[in-house]
């Protein structure tokens, strides 16, 4: 993939259910030519003459595949493959895509991992194992954002002009997820923030 960032952080890492992480862009485990990182949708429409009104959008299950070169030297190739296969036994897996500004996550399960012999691969001929690896995604891309909001004083003068609903809210910390790089409404929280700490004192005032 040739994807190391300028700050030395790998663009693609994989985490298993035990919290173990492997770098898919290292000398020992080098992945390249990834496919399937985007999204595919099926759209339904209601037709009226020459106009098509969208009625439904369905997302297809994604699959990422890439080739992996195992081991920095031939003597390490088989052991590196064995360690990676053991790592994959603990599902679900989480693919972590890191850019210079943030990280995105997508959960997956193993679809396939080929096993050939050194020099017998159909990809390229080298002195190490090169295998084809694929995972099936089980949810959209997501990331975790955190923002902080503080309460403000209500304007009492508003009571002179009509009904006032005064809301006293303590310091609130909100977190939310985004689906597909912020495009679409596909995350478990519907892209809406939720408050984990809040106290509301609502009073009704009428002239």
Secondary structure, DSSP 8 states (H G I E B T S, - for coil): -----TTS--SEEEE-TTS-EEETBSSSEEEEEEE--S--EEEEEEEETTEEEEEEEEE---EEEEEEEE-SSHHHHHHHHHHHHHHTTS-SEEEEEE-SS-EEEEEEEEEEE----TT--SS---SSEEEEEEEEE-S--B-EEEEEE------GGGGGSS-EEEEEE--EEEEEE-SGGG-SS-STTTT--EESS--EEEEEE--
